[in-house]
């Protein structure tokens, strides 16, 4: 799994985290702080929803990639790694979505 594109992308994010904000978009987001990173996730999520409704698969793929990218920046900002999220997903495998949601509401 280490060669998976998500792991490669996350490593790039980690590598650029401390770069000069003038030279790196990723570094500029970290420099602007958690609230800016969250704002970008909201923007990308909204753009993704719009493409879901429009039904344009190519644009949906592009906006989904942007959303995942910005989520990964937030993971790094929070000290999470992709495997932390993958473990949660793996723990939910084979469990009904209704059951899983109900278990979190208790």
C-alpha beads as a LAMMPS data file, in Angstrom:
LAMMPS data file: protein, C-alpha beads

106 atoms
105 bonds

1 atom types
1 bond types

-500.0 500.0 xlo xhi
-500.0 500.0 ylo yhi
-500.0 500.0 zlo zhi

Masses

1 110.0

Atoms # bond

1 1 1 0.000 0.000 0.000
2 1 1 2.994 2.334 0.403
3 1 1 3.131 2.909 -3.358
4 1 1 -0.567 3.779 -3.521
5 1 1 -1.171 7.221 -5.011
6 1 1 -2.793 8.414 -1.770
7 1 1 0.334 7.553 0.196
8 1 1 2.537 9.220 -2.419
9 1 1 0.360 12.330 -2.384
10 1 1 0.378 12.440 1.406
11 1 1 4.166 12.226 1.436
12 1 1 4.321 15.145 -0.995
13 1 1 2.036 17.130 1.310
14 1 1 4.266 16.295 4.283
15 1 1 7.375 17.256 2.303
16 1 1 5.916 20.618 1.312
17 1 1 4.468 21.400 4.729
18 1 1 7.500 23.407 5.814
19 1 1 8.331 24.917 2.431
20 1 1 8.209 28.607 1.639
21 1 1 4.530 29.615 1.293
22 1 1 5.503 31.748 -1.713
23 1 1 6.745 28.657 -3.530
24 1 1 4.185 26.029 -2.471
25 1 1 0.398 26.049 -2.430
26 1 1 0.444 23.369 0.279
27 1 1 2.822 25.408 2.436
28 1 1 0.641 28.492 1.925
29 1 1 -2.395 26.639 3.289
30 1 1 -0.466 25.454 6.338
31 1 1 0.815 29.007 6.801
32 1 1 -2.771 30.346 6.775
33 1 1 -3.829 27.834 9.418
34 1 1 -6.445 25.225 10.172
35 1 1 -9.425 27.500 9.512
36 1 1 -8.232 28.195 5.951
37 1 1 -7.666 24.493 5.339
38 1 1 -11.198 23.779 6.575
39 1 1 -12.564 26.551 4.358
40 1 1 -10.918 24.960 1.324
41 1 1 -12.474 21.592 2.203
42 1 1 -15.877 23.280 2.326
43 1 1 -15.326 24.922 -1.053
44 1 1 -14.207 21.673 -2.654
45 1 1 -17.059 19.713 -1.072
46 1 1 -19.566 22.206 -2.470
47 1 1 -17.997 22.018 -5.925
48 1 1 -18.093 18.222 -5.724
49 1 1 -21.795 18.243 -4.794
50 1 1 -22.550 20.528 -7.738
51 1 1 -20.863 18.093 -10.130
52 1 1 -22.750 15.162 -8.576
53 1 1 -25.989 16.962 -9.383
54 1 1 -24.886 18.010 -12.875
55 1 1 -23.789 14.468 -13.695
56 1 1 -20.553 15.442 -15.459
57 1 1 -18.301 12.480 -14.657
58 1 1 -15.061 14.140 -15.744
59 1 1 -15.675 17.250 -13.653
60 1 1 -16.880 15.083 -10.759
61 1 1 -13.595 13.153 -10.883
62 1 1 -11.616 16.406 -10.894
63 1 1 -13.548 17.940 -7.999
64 1 1 -13.361 14.668 -6.051
65 1 1 -9.581 14.678 -6.468
66 1 1 -9.467 18.279 -5.205
67 1 1 -11.607 17.343 -2.202
68 1 1 -9.439 14.348 -1.320
69 1 1 -6.296 16.481 -1.708
70 1 1 -7.588 19.125 0.703
71 1 1 -8.826 16.471 3.142
72 1 1 -5.330 15.025 3.154
73 1 1 -3.893 18.441 3.966
74 1 1 -6.276 18.558 6.940
75 1 1 -5.125 15.079 8.025
76 1 1 -1.530 16.255 8.018
77 1 1 -2.490 19.409 9.882
78 1 1 -4.193 17.264 12.540
79 1 1 -1.292 14.814 12.808
80 1 1 -3.145 11.979 11.101
81 1 1 -1.766 9.674 8.429
82 1 1 -3.709 7.942 5.635
83 1 1 -3.423 4.621 7.487
84 1 1 -5.378 6.141 10.391
85 1 1 -8.311 6.713 8.033
86 1 1 -7.809 3.395 6.231
87 1 1 -8.016 1.569 9.590
88 1 1 -11.370 3.198 10.329
89 1 1 -12.660 2.209 6.904
90 1 1 -11.375 -1.340 7.345
91 1 1 -13.083 -1.593 10.750
92 1 1 -16.382 -0.730 9.072
93 1 1 -16.032 -3.289 6.292
94 1 1 -18.921 -5.727 6.278
95 1 1 -21.029 -3.616 8.637
96 1 1 -24.274 -2.102 7.452
97 1 1 -24.041 1.661 7.081
98 1 1 -27.156 1.995 9.232
99 1 1 -25.644 -0.168 11.976
100 1 1 -22.308 1.668 11.878
101 1 1 -23.952 5.083 12.126
102 1 1 -26.191 3.932 14.952
103 1 1 -23.159 2.629 16.893
104 1 1 -21.564 6.101 16.740
105 1 1 -24.711 7.827 18.000
106 1 1 -24.711 5.971 21.331

Bonds

1 1 1 2
2 1 2 3
3 1 3 4
4 1 4 5
5 1 5 6
6 1 6 7
7 1 7 8
8 1 8 9
9 1 9 10
10 1 10 11
11 1 11 12
12 1 12 13
13 1 13 14
14 1 14 15
15 1 15 16
16 1 16 17
17 1 17 18
18 1 18 19
19 1 19 20
20 1 20 21
21 1 21 22
22 1 22 23
23 1 23 24
24 1 24 25
25 1 25 26
26 1 26 27
27 1 27 28
28 1 28 29
29 1 29 30
30 1 30 31
31 1 31 32
32 1 32 33
33 1 33 34
34 1 34 35
35 1 35 36
36 1 36 37
37 1 37 38
38 1 38 39
39 1 39 40
40 1 40 41
41 1 41 42
42 1 42 43
43 1 43 44
44 1 44 45
45 1 45 46
46 1 46 47
47 1 47 48
48 1 48 49
49 1 49 50
50 1 50 51
51 1 51 52
52 1 52 53
53 1 53 54
54 1 54 55
55 1 55 56
56 1 56 57
57 1 57 58
58 1 58 59
59 1 59 60
60 1 60 61
61 1 61 62
62 1 62 63
63 1 63 64
64 1 64 65
65 1 65 66
66 1 66 67
67 1 67 68
68 1 68 69
69 1 69 70
70 1 70 71
71 1 71 72
72 1 72 73
73 1 73 74
74 1 74 75
75 1 75 76
76 1 76 77
77 1 77 78
78 1 78 79
79 1 79 80
80 1 80 81
81 1 81 82
82 1 82 83
83 1 83 84
84 1 84 85
85 1 85 86
86 1 86 87
87 1 87 88
88 1 88 89
89 1 89 90
90 1 90 91
91 1 91 92
92 1 92 93
93 1 93 94
94 1 94 95
95 1 95 96
96 1 96 97
97 1 97 98
98 1 98 99
99 1 99 100
100 1 100 101
101 1 101 102
102 1 102 103
103 1 103 104
104 1 104 105
105 1 105 106
